[in-house]
Amino acid sequence: MTLADFRATLSAPAPPAGLGAPLAALWHDARGDWDAAHRVAQDIESRDGAWIHAYLHRKEGDAGNAAYWYQRAGKPVASASLDAEWNAIAAALLSPTE
């Protein structure tokens, strides 16, 4: 799935079947449901999950909590726009790494 394909799913009433938890968290966030995004992110035990969690707390305005999660993710505290960070996270999750 490309980033454009993923963005196209945002008009659906529910995330696509088989979408992993990290992308599901971003999906909910992009649809304006921070609480659902946070619930999903809390259960992701990976650096990707920590990055999403950091982004969500940054978006919430909780810089201290966001900094903690950026550290857990092994990422610097983001300074780009929230939209740019969302795109960066989504692109990283959608890009195969090997």
C-alpha positions in Angstrom: 0.0 0.0 0.0 1.3 3.5 -0.9 0.8 6.6 1.2 -1.8 7.8 -1.3 -3.6 4.4 -1.0 -3.6 4.7 2.8 -4.9 8.3 2.7 -7.7 7.2 0.3 -8.9 4.8 3.1 -9.6 7.7 5.4 -13.0 8.3 3.9 -14.1 4.8 4.9 -16.1 4.4 8.1 -13.6 1.9 9.6 -9.9 1.1 9.0 -9.2 -1.4 6.2 -9.3 -5.1 7.2 -5.8 -6.4 8.0 -4.4 -3.0 8.8 -1.7 -3.4 11.5 -2.1 -1.6 14.8 0.5 1.2 14.0 -1.3 2.2 10.8 -4.7 1.8 12.5 -3.5 4.3 15.2 -2.5 6.8 12.5 -5.8 6.1 10.6 -7.9 7.0 13.7 -5.7 10.1 14.3 -6.2 11.3 10.7 -9.9 10.9 11.1 -9.8 13.2 14.2 -10.2 10.5 16.8 -7.2 11.1 19.1 -8.6 8.9 21.8 -9.0 5.8 19.6 -5.5 6.5 18.1 -4.1 6.6 21.6 -5.9 3.5 22.8 -4.4 1.6 19.8 -0.9 3.1 20.3 -0.8 2.2 24.0 -0.8 -1.5 23.1 2.0 -1.4 20.5 5.2 -2.7 22.1 7.7 -1.5 19.5 9.7 1.6 18.5 7.1 2.3 15.9 4.4 2.3 18.6 6.6 4.6 20.8 7.0 7.0 17.8 3.2 7.1 17.2 2.7 7.5 21.0 5.2 10.4 21.0 3.5 12.1 18.0 0.1 11.8 19.7 1.3 13.4 22.9 3.0 16.1 21.0 -0.3 16.7 19.2 -2.0 16.8 22.5 0.4 19.4 23.7 2.1 17.3 26.4 5.7 18.0 25.5 7.2 16.2 28.5 5.3 12.9 27.8 6.1 13.2 24.1 9.8 13.6 24.9 9.7 10.4 26.9 8.1 8.5 24.0 10.5 9.9 21.5 13.3 8.6 23.6 11.7 5.2 23.8 11.3 5.3 20.0 15.0 6.2 19.5 13.9 9.4 17.7 14.7 13.1 18.3 11.9 15.2 19.5 10.1 16.3 16.3 10.1 20.0 15.3 8.4 19.6 11.9 4.7 20.3 11.6 2.3 17.6 12.9 1.1 16.9 9.4 4.7 16.4 8.2 5.4 14.1 11.1 2.2 12.1 10.5 3.3 11.7 6.8 6.9 10.6 7.9 5.5 8.0 10.3 3.0 6.6 7.8 5.7 6.6 5.0 8.1 4.7 7.3 5.4 2.2 8.2 4.4 1.6 4.6 8.0 1.3 3.3 9.5 -2.2 3.5 12.7 -2.3 5.4 15.2 -5.1 4.7 
